[in-house]
Amino acid sequence: MTPDTYRNIIKHSPPPPPPPKKKGIHYNTYQLKEETAHRVVLKYLHHTTEVEDIRQELFALGHVVRNINVHHRLTKEPLNRFFIGLEPATNNKDIYNIMAIQNKIIHIEPPRTNKKHIPQCVRCQQYGHTRTYCNKTYTCVKCGGSHNSKDCNKRRDTPVKCASCGGNHPANYKGCEHYHNIIKGNNPHRTPPQESSIPIPTFAYNHITTPHSHPQQQQQHSYADIASNRTRLTEEPITTLKSFLRRL
């Protein structure tokens, strides 16, 4: 599939209707690699530095900024580092050569990645994609209902319900059994691989026999036997050759 085909399919795929109707196209997609922002971390600038000033200075140096974030992802506290997303370009890696901005020494490096992190969609509460590329029906993170989590009317004194496993916890709880099954590779929604019915061939190796030996007396050995008797195997061809020359 080409990028143009991908865009045409998304363009002509209508969003699912609101509940209680269940008909429609429910799907999730992923961002094209050619459209993915080149992410970097800018360090050693105070968090009070104007984001627009950083954007303009990087633009003057040949880099187009898509977004800049200076707050912690969870606590929302300001940090003295800026997470920057650059528009895809051939000179993206040249940004690591920039040593100063606004007459201040800075350092730019790639962001640290957590290979064990699995993205979770805050729209449908399923793992493996994000809200930006989700076109499925809403699922509440608190009660598991088919509505936006922001519109949930659940009272605080009523128990929560996980939409993934039905447990007494929110759907984004990292101690969820469903979440740990995905990490371990035991995804219940994934079809297990079929065992191959093709028989695996076995091999046997025959010793080199002398002309006097009978075909029925040829002895078969396994690979382990041959590997442990390399010296004897290298000597037997010489013995056979000497016996043949004597008979000749």
C-alpha positions in Angstrom: 0.0 0.0 0.0 1.3 3.4 -1.0 0.9 6.5 1.2 -1.6 8.0 -1.3 -3.7 4.8 -1.1 -3.6 5.0 2.7 -4.8 8.6 2.7 -7.6 7.9 0.3 -8.9 5.0 2.4 -8.9 7.1 5.5 -10.5 10.0 3.7 -13.5 7.8 2.6 -13.9 5.9 5.9 -16.7 7.6 7.8 -16.5 7.7 11.6 -18.7 5.3 13.6 -22.1 6.7 14.7 -22.8 7.7 18.3 -24.3 5.1 20.6 -26.6 3.2 20.8 -26.1 2.6 17.0 -23.4 0.0 16.4 -23.2 0.1 12.6 -20.3 1.9 10.9 -16.6 1.4 10.3 -14.6 1.0 13.5 -10.9 1.0 13.0 -7.6 2.4 14.1 -4.6 3.4 12.0 -1.0 4.5 12.5 1.0 7.5 11.5 2.9 7.2 8.3 6.7 7.0 8.8 7.3 9.8 6.4 5.0 12.1 8.5 6.5 11.2 11.9 8.1 14.1 13.6 11.8 14.0 14.4 11.9 14.3 18.2 14.8 15.8 20.2 15.4 17.1 23.7 16.9 20.6 24.2 18.7 20.9 27.6 20.2 23.7 29.7 17.5 26.3 29.0 15.3 27.7 31.8 11.7 26.7 31.5 10.7 30.4 31.4 12.3 30.8 28.0 9.7 31.8 25.4 8.7 28.8 23.2 8.2 31.1 20.2 11.7 32.5 20.5 13.1 28.9 20.4 10.9 28.2 17.4 12.1 31.3 15.5 15.8 30.7 16.2 15.7 27.1 15.1 13.8 28.2 12.0 16.6 30.6 11.2 19.0 27.7 11.5 17.0 25.7 8.9 14.8 23.6 11.2 11.0 23.8 11.1 9.4 23.1 14.5 6.1 21.2 14.7 5.6 21.4 18.5 7.5 22.2 21.7 6.6 20.8 25.1 8.2 21.9 28.4 6.0 20.2 30.9 6.3 16.8 32.5 4.0 14.3 30.8 2.3 13.2 34.1 2.8 15.9 36.7 2.5 18.8 34.2 5.3 20.5 36.1 7.6 22.8 34.0 11.1 21.3 33.3 14.3 22.9 32.3 14.3 20.9 29.1 12.3 21.2 26.0 10.8 18.3 24.0 10.8 19.4 20.4 9.2 17.8 17.4 10.7 18.8 14.0 9.0 18.5 10.7 10.6 15.6 8.7 13.5 16.8 6.6 16.8 15.6 5.3 18.7 17.9 7.7 17.0 16.8 10.9 20.2 15.2 12.3 22.1 18.5 11.8 20.2 19.9 14.8 22.6 17.9 17.1 25.4 20.2 15.9 23.8 23.3 17.4 25.7 24.3 20.6 24.1 27.7 21.5 20.7 29.5 21.3 20.2 33.1 22.4 23.8 33.3 23.4 23.3 30.4 25.8 25.2 27.1 25.8 22.7 24.3 25.1 22.8 20.6 24.4 20.4 18.7 22.0 20.1 14.9 22.2 17.7 12.2 21.1 14.9 11.4 23.7 15.1 8.4 25.8 12.8 5.6 24.8 11.1 3.0 26.9 11.0 -0.2 24.8 8.5 -1.8 27.2 6.0 1.1 27.0 2.9 0.3 25.1 0.7 3.2 24.0 -2.9 3.2 25.2 -5.7 5.0 23.4 -7.7 7.3 25.7 -10.7 7.0 23.3 -11.3 3.2 23.2 -8.9 2.2 26.0 -7.2 -0.4 23.8 -3.4 -0.7 23.5 -1.1 -0.3 20.5 -2.4 3.0 19.1 -3.3 6.6 20.2 -6.4 8.7 20.2 -5.2 10.8 17.2 -5.4 7.7 14.9 -8.5 6.0 16.5 -11.9 5.8 14.9 -13.5 3.4 17.3 -16.4 4.0 19.6 -15.7 5.7 23.0 -15.0 3.5 26.0 -15.0 5.1 29.5 -11.8 4.6 31.4 -13.7 4.6 34.7 -16.9 2.6 34.2 -16.2 0.8 30.9 -19.3 2.3 29.3 -19.7 3.4 25.7 -19.2 7.1 26.2 -16.4 9.6 26.5 -14.5 9.5 29.8 -15.1 13.2 30.2 -18.9 12.7 30.1 -19.0 9.9 32.7 -21.6 10.3 35.4 -20.2 7.7 37.7 -20.3 8.7 41.4 -17.2 8.4 43.5 -18.8 6.0 45.9 -19.5 3.5 43.1 -16.9 0.9 42.1 -14.9 1.4 38.9 -14.7 -1.2 36.2 -11.9 -2.0 33.8 -13.0 -2.2 30.1 -10.3 -4.7 29.3 -10.5 -7.3 32.1 -13.7 -6.3 34.0 -11.6 -5.8 37.2 -12.2 -3.3 40.0 -9.8 -0.7 38.7 -9.6 1.9 35.9 -8.7 0.8 32.4 -5.4 2.6 32.4 -4.2 0.8 35.6 -0.7 -0.6 35.0 -1.3 -3.5 37.3 -4.1 -4.8 35.0 -3.9 -8.5 34.1 -4.7 -7.7 30.5 -1.9 -5.2 30.3 0.7 -7.6 31.7 -0.5 -10.4 29.3 0.2 -8.0 26.4 3.7 -7.3 27.8 4.4 -11.0 28.1 3.0 -11.7 24.6 -0.1 -13.5 25.8 -2.6 -11.2 24.0 -6.0 -13.0 24.1 -7.1 -11.1 21.0 -4.2 -12.4 19.0 -4.6 -15.7 17.1 -2.0 -18.2 18.3 0.4 -19.5 15.6 -0.4 -22.8 14.1 2.1 -25.6 14.6 3.7 -26.6 11.4 2.7 -30.0 10.0 5.8 -30.3 7.8 8.0 -33.0 9.3 11.5 -32.0 10.2 14.0 -34.2 8.4 16.6 -36.0 10.4 20.1 -36.7 9.1 22.5 -39.6 9.5 26.1 -39.7 8.5 27.8 -42.9 7.1 31.4 -43.7 7.8 33.6 -44.1 4.7 34.0 -47.9 4.3 36.8 -50.0 2.7 36.2 -52.0 -0.4 36.1 -55.2 1.7 33.2 -54.0 3.8 29.7 -55.2 3.1 27.0 -52.6 2.4 24.9 -54.0 5.2 27.8 -53.5 7.6 27.9 -49.7 7.1 27.4 -48.0 10.4 25.3 -44.9 10.9 26.3 -42.2 13.4 24.6 -39.1 14.6 26.1 -35.6 14.3 27.1 -35.6 18.0 29.1 -38.9 17.4 30.8 -37.4 14.4 31.7 -34.1 16.2 33.2 -36.1 19.0 35.3 -38.3 16.7 36.8 -35.8 14.3 40.3 -37.3 14.6 39.1 -40.8 13.7 37.1 -39.5 10.7 40.1 -37.6 9.3 42.3 -40.8 9.6 39.9 -43.2 8.0 40.0 -41.8 4.4 43.8 -42.0 4.5 43.6 -45.7 5.6 41.1 -46.4 2.8 43.3 -44.8 0.2 46.4 -46.8 1.3 44.4 -50.0 1.2 43.2 -49.2 -2.4 46.7 -48.4 -3.5 48.1 -51.7 -2.1 45.4 -53.7 -4.0 46.1 -51.7 -7.2 
